[in-house]
Amino acid sequence: MIYGFMQFVRPIRLASAIGMSKISAKYLVITQNRLNCSRKVAIAVQYMMGWVIDGSLILFGVSLSSLLTGVPIF
């Protein structure tokens, strides 16, 4: 079922990635200008920020689920 759903969503994911490529390039230039750094450093900063944001959202989601269900995290 999950595999079938993912095959259905694949064209949507591809179209989204193509559409966001220009936005991502602009964001990269903005990062380079604000930090006054090279392209490689700007890419690394954006990559690490992605991990930080993902981790924060996961932490928030697990904490909220734990609070609402009354099940302790540890």
C-alpha positions as CSV (number, residue, x, y, z in Angstrom):
1,M,0.0,0.0,0.0
2,I,2.8,2.4,0.9
3,Y,4.8,1.5,-2.2
4,G,1.7,2.1,-4.4
5,F,1.1,5.5,-2.8
6,M,4.7,6.5,-3.2
7,Q,4.5,5.6,-6.9
8,F,1.5,7.8,-7.2
9,V,3.2,10.7,-5.5
10,R,6.5,10.4,-7.4
11,P,5.5,12.8,-10.3
12,I,4.3,15.4,-7.8
13,R,7.6,15.2,-5.9
14,L,9.6,15.5,-9.1
15,A,7.6,18.6,-10.3
16,S,8.0,20.2,-6.8
17,A,11.8,19.6,-6.9
18,I,12.0,21.2,-10.4
19,G,9.9,24.1,-9.3
20,M,11.9,24.7,-6.2
21,S,15.3,24.7,-7.9
22,K,15.1,28.4,-8.8
23,I,14.0,29.3,-5.2
24,S,16.8,27.1,-3.8
25,A,19.4,28.9,-6.1
26,K,18.2,32.3,-4.9
27,Y,18.4,31.2,-1.3
28,L,21.9,30.0,-1.8
29,V,23.0,33.4,-3.2
30,I,21.3,35.1,-0.3
31,T,23.1,32.9,2.2
32,Q,26.5,33.6,0.4
33,N,25.9,37.3,0.5
34,R,24.7,37.5,4.1
35,L,27.5,35.3,5.5
36,N,30.1,36.6,3.0
37,C,31.4,33.1,2.3
38,S,32.1,30.8,-0.6
39,R,29.4,28.6,-2.4
40,K,30.7,25.4,-0.7
41,V,30.4,27.0,2.8
42,A,26.9,28.3,2.0
43,I,25.8,24.8,0.8
44,A,27.2,23.3,4.0
45,V,25.4,25.9,6.2
46,Q,22.1,25.2,4.4
47,Y,22.6,21.5,4.8
48,M,23.3,21.8,8.5
49,M,20.3,24.2,9.0
50,G,18.1,21.5,7.4
51,W,19.3,19.0,10.0
52,V,18.7,21.5,12.8
53,I,15.2,22.3,11.6
54,D,14.3,18.7,11.1
55,G,15.6,17.7,14.5
56,S,13.7,20.6,16.1
57,L,10.4,19.6,14.4
58,I,10.9,16.0,15.4
59,L,11.6,16.9,19.0
60,F,8.5,19.2,19.0
61,G,6.3,16.4,17.5
62,V,7.5,13.7,19.8
63,S,7.1,16.0,22.9
64,L,3.6,17.1,21.8
65,S,2.6,13.5,21.2
66,S,4.0,12.5,24.6
67,L,2.2,15.3,26.3
68,L,-1.2,14.6,24.6
69,T,-1.1,10.8,25.2
70,G,0.5,10.9,28.6
71,V,3.2,8.4,27.6
72,P,6.6,9.5,28.8
73,I,9.4,9.8,26.2
74,F,11.9,7.8,28.3
